């Protein structure tokens, strides 16, 4: 499959909630295009949906490292972390720590800062 077509398939599976299938597809996308920040971010969201917050955070960190000036990438990290209340106490602590790390970042867009702060404190 062409990388863009595979990306669209992975995105579709993610949106439909077919997370196991989506994870496999995102893995394939990243094998072909490892510098694609959006793919890393989307795979991170899928990993979180599958109950893997550590993997999700790792993927989101990779996405931010690849495209640090893109506020959409940071926002994609904040949205799933804002669901920390749905997880057990151990995962909650890790997710809140990541939100705190996001809030403390220098050069963060105002919108991302507000999203992270509200997610953390709300």
Secondary structure, DSSP 4 states (H G I P E B T S, - for coil): --HHHHHHHHHHHHHTT-HHHHHHHHHHHHHH-TT-HHHHHHHHHHHHHTT-HHHHHHHHHHHHHH-TT-HHHHHHHHHHHTTGGGS-HHHHHHHHHHHHHHHH-TT--HHHHHHHHHHHH-
